[in-house]
Amino acid sequence: MKQKSLVRYLVQYLRPYWPMLVPGLIFVLVFTAFWPVLSRLAGQLSADLGNSNFNGLVKVALMGCGVYICQGIAQYGLTTSMAKVSFAITLDIRNQAYEHLLRLGSDYFAKTSVGD
């Protein structure tokens, strides 16, 4: 199967789950948006460290912890929402394969050996 046709084939399973994908995409954006914030905080941390600004160090460290917590929540939401979609699609494919096996006639199973 060509790659384009494979993608089209798999997209048919994805279509019913678009409403479940939207929160996952939002979590991706939130998770990704925190990386520049962390970079900025690291720069501020090094500046405060160089200036021996203890109050600034504490402030930036607490902000960094808050950003890491928010990023962790976004990552958890991303992981769980995408897992729900992938398990639902896997279930659809398995059910489709099982229904196909049930439709096969007994003559197919009589002439086909195990593993073929």
Backbone torsions as a table, in degrees:
resi	resn	phi	psi	omega
1	MET	NA	131.5	178.0
2	LYS	-68.1	158.5	-176.0
3	GLN	-64.5	-40.7	179.5
4	LYS	-64.0	-42.7	180.0
5	SER	-69.3	-31.9	176.7
6	LEU	-66.3	-42.1	178.3
7	VAL	-63.5	-44.3	177.9
8	ARG	-60.5	-40.0	179.3
9	TYR	-63.1	-42.3	-178.3
10	LEU	-75.1	-29.5	179.4
11	VAL	-63.7	-30.5	178.3
12	GLN	-61.5	-30.0	177.0
13	TYR	-79.2	-24.3	-176.9
14	LEU	-81.4	-30.2	-174.7
15	ARG	-53.2	-45.5	-178.2
16	PRO	-66.8	-13.8	-174.7
17	TYR	-106.3	16.1	178.2
18	TRP	-57.0	-41.8	178.6
19	PRO	-61.3	-29.5	177.6
20	MET	-79.0	-22.3	-179.6
21	LEU	-79.5	-27.4	-176.0
22	VAL	-58.8	-48.4	176.9
23	PRO	-60.4	-36.5	178.4
24	GLY	-62.7	-40.8	178.3
25	LEU	-67.6	-36.2	176.7
26	ILE	-65.3	-42.4	177.7
27	PHE	-63.0	-35.1	176.3
28	VAL	-61.7	-45.3	-179.4
29	LEU	-64.1	-42.8	179.5
30	VAL	-64.6	-46.1	-179.8
31	PHE	-59.5	-44.4	-178.3
32	THR	-70.6	-33.8	-178.0
33	ALA	-66.6	-21.9	-179.1
34	PHE	-79.0	-16.6	-179.0
35	TRP	-63.9	-45.4	177.0
36	PRO	-65.1	-31.5	178.2
37	VAL	-64.3	-43.8	178.0
38	LEU	-63.3	-37.9	178.4
39	SER	-63.8	-43.6	178.7
40	ARG	-63.1	-42.3	178.8
41	LEU	-64.8	-36.5	177.8
42	ALA	-64.1	-40.2	176.6
43	GLY	-63.6	-42.4	178.7
44	GLN	-66.0	-37.2	179.0
45	LEU	-62.2	-44.4	-179.8
46	SER	-67.7	-34.3	177.5
47	ALA	-67.2	-42.6	178.8
48	ASP	-67.3	-35.2	177.9
49	LEU	-65.8	-42.0	178.8
50	GLY	-66.0	-31.8	-179.2
51	ASN	-92.4	3.0	-177.4
52	SER	55.1	39.4	179.7
53	ASN	-91.4	92.6	-175.5
54	PHE	-66.0	-41.6	179.3
55	ASN	-62.8	-39.8	177.1
56	GLY	-65.9	-37.9	177.9
57	LEU	-61.8	-45.5	-179.7
58	VAL	-64.0	-43.9	-179.5
59	LYS	-60.9	-48.3	-178.4
60	VAL	-67.6	-38.1	178.6
61	ALA	-64.0	-42.4	177.8
62	LEU	-65.9	-39.7	176.7
63	MET	-64.2	-40.3	177.7
64	GLY	-62.2	-41.1	177.0
65	CYS	-62.5	-42.2	178.3
66	GLY	-62.8	-41.3	178.6
67	VAL	-65.2	-42.5	178.2
68	TYR	-62.5	-39.3	177.9
69	ILE	-64.8	-46.2	178.5
70	CYS	-62.5	-40.2	178.7
71	GLN	-66.4	-37.7	176.8
72	GLY	-65.0	-39.7	176.9
73	ILE	-64.2	-43.0	178.4
74	ALA	-64.1	-39.2	179.0
75	GLN	-66.5	-40.1	177.0
76	TYR	-62.2	-45.4	177.9
77	GLY	-61.9	-41.2	177.7
78	LEU	-61.7	-48.8	-177.2
79	THR	-63.4	-45.8	-177.6
80	THR	-69.7	-40.2	-179.1
81	SER	-68.6	-39.2	178.6
82	MET	-72.0	-32.3	176.8
83	ALA	-66.0	-39.3	177.7
84	LYS	-60.1	-44.6	-179.9
85	VAL	-65.4	-45.4	-177.2
86	SER	-66.3	-38.5	177.5
87	PHE	-67.6	-37.4	178.6
88	ALA	-65.9	-41.1	178.6
89	ILE	-67.2	-40.9	177.2
90	THR	-61.0	-41.5	177.9
91	LEU	-63.2	-41.4	177.6
92	ASP	-60.8	-45.0	-179.2
93	ILE	-65.5	-41.4	178.4
94	ARG	-64.8	-42.3	178.4
95	ASN	-63.6	-39.2	178.3
96	GLN	-64.8	-41.9	178.4
97	ALA	-65.7	-40.4	-179.8
98	TYR	-65.5	-43.3	177.4
99	GLU	-61.7	-37.3	178.0
100	HIS	-64.2	-43.2	178.5
101	LEU	-62.5	-37.0	179.7
102	LEU	-69.1	-29.3	179.9
103	ARG	-78.7	-18.2	-179.9
104	LEU	-66.9	142.3	-179.7
105	GLY	-75.9	163.3	-178.9
106	SER	-67.1	-25.6	177.7
107	ASP	-65.6	-31.1	176.4
108	TYR	-62.6	-46.0	-178.4
109	PHE	-71.5	-27.3	178.8
110	ALA	-70.7	-37.6	-176.4
111	LYS	-95.9	-8.7	-179.2
112	THR	-104.5	126.1	179.0
113	SER	-84.9	165.0	179.8
114	VAL	-64.3	134.0	178.3
115	GLY	94.9	-8.7	179.5
116	ASP	-87.0	NA	NA
